[in-house]
Amino acid sequence: MAMVQPRSIRTRKLGAHLALLGFVSLVVFPLLLVISISFREGNFATGSLIPERFSLEHWALAFGIPWERPDGTVVQPPFPVMLWLWNSIKVAVVSSLMILALSTTSAYAFARMRFQGKAPILKGMLIFQMFPAVLSLVALYALFDRLGQLVPWLGINTHGALILASLGAVALHIWTIKGYFESIDGSLEEAAMVDGASTWQAFRHILLPLSVPILVVVFILAFIMSIMEYPMASVLLLDENKLTLAVGAQQYLAEHNQRWGDFAAAAVLSGLPITLVFLLCQRWITGGLTAGGVKG
Amino acid sequence: MFVTNASRGLPRHRSRYPAERYTRWALRALTALLVLATLWLVVAFHLRGQWMFSLLFLVLGASLAIVFGRRELMSHRYIFPALAGMGVFVIFPLVYTIGISFSNYSSSNLLSEERVRAQFLDQTYQAEGQAFDFRLVREGNRTRLYLDAKGAGDLEGMRRLVSEPLAHAVEGQPLAVESAEAAPSGEALGLREVIALRDRLQSLTLVTPDGTELKMAGLRSFAPMLPRFAENPDGSLTDRRDGTTLTPDHERGFFVTEDGERLTPGWPVSVGLDNYTKIFTDPDIRGPFLQIFVWTFVFAGLTVVFTLAVGFLLASLLQWEHLRGKALYRTVLILPYAVPAFISILIFKGMFNQNYGEINLILENLFGISPDWFTDPALARTMLLIVNTWLGYPYMLLLCMGLIQSIPRDLFEASAVDGGGPLTNLFRITLPLILKPLTPLLIASFAFNFNNFVLIALLTEGSPDILGASTPAGTTDLLVSYTYRIAFQDAGQNFGLAAAIATLIFLLVVGLSALNLRLSKVKV
C-alpha cells in the first residue's frame, strides 16, 4: 500500500475518523442520555445533556432510600430495584454454577472418551439449541404448575423453577468447553491414568485445574445470559418481590405512568456492572460466542 | 480419545483407601435416593391422572437407574446430567407443545374431566320446599337461631334445630346447629332487630350434625343447600332443580344440555387437526397470521442485512492500518452488545415516546415533525428495525473483524499494484472472501431474529393492533410474540392454537438449523 499518494491518505483518514466519530456519537448518545437523565430533576425528558438542575433523587430511590424533596414531601421508592437485582444475581449465580457443572462433565466425556451415540448426540444438541424457549413456554408453565403441586419450591412463582428451567440451555457451553479441552494435550491425563488415577481423578485433578480460564468465561457467559433472560422469567414469576430485574425494569415505563428519571437511575445502577464485566471479558466471551457458532 | 476401563467391561477393584470406598457408597446412595424421588413423582403424577408427566419422570428415573447402575455406561454418566436437563426442559416441552397443538387446551378447557365433574357436583342450590322458619332467641347476652320446619318438610327427620350462640360464629366457617325438642327459653327478637342483623345472617352458613348446610333464604326462613347435580351411572348429570340432564360430550370436551348448549368449564380433548385448519382457513385468524408471518420474515431478513452492512463497513474501516485509536473505537462500538438488552430496549422505548421522548424533541426542533412511533404501523416497524440494528451490529462487527484478519495481506497489495481503490478492495476482495464462512452465522442470526421475542415484548408489545383479528394480533408482532399473546394474554388463552403456531415455527427452525449444520460442516 506504500504506493498510494500520501495526500489522499490524509483526506481519507480524516474522512474515516469523521465517519467513525459520527457513528460513535449515534451509539453513545442513548447511553449518555440515560446517565444524564438519572441525575436530572423530575421524570420528564426536557433539558440539555448536561443536567441544569442536578438532583440525586432518582439515585436515592433506586437504592431504595426514601427521598425528601426541598418542599418537604417524602417520595417513596416506586419499585424494589435492589431486591430485583438481588433476585437476578441469586438466580444467575446458582443457575450458572449448575450449568457449569453439567456442561464441564459432559464436555469432558465428549472431548476425551469414545462411546456409543456420541456424534448424533452432539449434532442433536446443536439443533435443539436453536429452539427458542418462548415457544415452549406453555409446556414449561404446565410442567412447573403440576410439579409445584407436588414439590412447592419448584412451582410457579419460585426461583427454583426459573433456575431449573435454565438448565436446558447447556449445548452452547458444552461446545465451547469441549473445544477448549480438545486444545489441551491429553498426555498429562494419560500419564496420570497409567499411574493408577481413575477417569474421574484425571479429570478432576489434571484437566480441571488446567481449564480454569474457560470455566470462568463460561460461568460469566451463563451468568450474563441468565441476567438477561426475559421470556421464562416473565411467565414463571408473578409476585412483584419475586421478579428478576429483566422482568421488573419494564414496569418503570408502563403505558400511562412513565417514570423516565427513576428508570434511568435504576438502569445505570443495574446495567453498569454487567456492561463492565462484559467489556472486561469481551475477548473471551466473543471468542466463545463465535466459536460456538463457527465451529459448532 | 479413550474408552474407559469400565466401559470395556473390566472389573472394578475394591479401593485401598477407605475414603474412596465411602465416597463410592455415598454416590450409590445418592443415585438410589434420586431414583426413589423420581419414582415418587411418577406415582404421584399417575395418581393425579397426568400421564404425560408421569411418563416423563418414568423415563428420567429409568435412564438414571440404567446409566448409573451399569458400569459399561461409565462414559454416559458424564453426559447424563446435561442430557437430562435438555431432555426435561427442551425436548419434553417441545413434544408436549406438539401434543397440545392437537387439543383444545385453553382457559375454558383447562381442568381434567374428573375435576370438571367434581366442580359440577360441588354446586349447590337452595331447596325452597324444605325451608325452615327461624326465630332469633336472646337469652341473657347470647343470641341463638331457632329453626322450625314448616309444613310437611323435614331434614333427615329433624324438625326443630337450635344453633350455637351467634357470638361463637367465626367468619368463613359454618355454625353448628343441633336437633332440639322445643324452642330455647328466652325472648324472641322482633322483625326490626332481625333486619338490623340481616347482613350478619346472610353471611352465615349453618351446618347440621349430618353435614347439610343451610343458608338464609328470606327474612323469615333458612333453607338447606342441596347438591344441584346427581351423577347417573352412564356418566351424565341430572339437574335436580329442573330435572334436565347434562351429557358429557367427549368430542368437544364440554357438558352439554339437552338442547345442545355447552356449559363451561370444559376439559381438554383431542381435536385432531382443528387448530391447524383454523390457522389456514378461518379468515379472522388466517389474515393476521399471514400478515405476521410475512413481517417476521421481512424483519429477520432486513435485520440481518442492516446489521451486516453496518458491521461490515465498520470492520473494514477498523482494519485499515493507517487509522489510529482503533482499540478505543472498537471498545465504544461494541457497547450496544455489552449493555444488557432489556435495559437498552427500554431506553429506546422512552426515547421514542411520542409526547416527551428525546427523539421527537430533536425532530420537532430541527424539522418541526413529531412522528407517531407507536401508533403508526409503518413507523413502528421502522423503529423496530432501527433499534434492532443498533442492538445487533456489534455482533456482525466482531465476526467481520475476525474474518477480515484472516484474509491474506498480499491480495490487497496485488490490488494496489493494479490500481484498485478502497471500494474495489471492499467489494471485490473482502466481501466475497468473508461471505462464505459467514453464511452459517448469518443463518443463525436470521433464526435468532426470527424469534426475537424480547425486543417486541419490551418495545411495542405488538401494537398497533391489527383490526378485525379474533386473536390478539399486532402489526409489529413476530410469530413468537403472537404465539405468546395467544397463550398468555387477554381472556382467551388459547393454548391449543398457540401450540399449533409454535409447532409450525419449530418446523421452520428445524429446517434452518439443518441447513446451518450442513453449511458449517460440523466436525464431531
Interface residues (C-beta under 8 A of the other chain):
Chain A: M1 M3 V4 I9 R12 K13 A16 H17 A19 L20 F23 V24 L26 V27 V28 P30 L31 L33 V34 F44 A45 T46 A101 L102 S103 T105 S106 Y108 A109 F110 R112 M113 R114 F115 K118 A119 I121 L122 K123 M125 L126 I127 F128 M130 F131 P132 A133 V134 L135 S136 L137 V138 A139 L140 A142 L143 R146 L147 Q149 L150 V151 L164 A165 S166 L167 G168 A169 V170 A171 I174 E190 M193 T199 I224 I227 M228 Y230 P231 S234 V235 L245 A246 A249 Q250 Y252 L253 Q258 W260 F263 A267 S270 G271 I274 T275 F278 L279 Q282 T286 L289 T290 G293 V294 K295 G296
Chain B: M1 F2 V3 T4 N5 A6 S7 L41 A44 F45 R48 Q50 F53 M74 S75 H76 Y78 I79 P81 A82 L83 G85 M86 V88 F89 V90 I91 F92 P93 L94 Y96 T97 I100 L314 L317 W320 E321 H322 L323 Y329 T331 V332 L333 I334 L335 P336 Y337 A338 V339 P340 A341 F342 I343 S344 L346 I347 F348 K349 G350 M351 N353 Y356 G357 E358 L361 W390 Y395 L398 L399 G402 F412 E413 A416 V417 P422 P437 P440 L441 A444 A447 N451 F453 V454 A457 L458 V480 S481 T483 Y484 A487 F488 F495 A498 A499 A502 I505 F506 V509 V510 L512 S513 A514 N516 L517 S520 V522 K523 V524
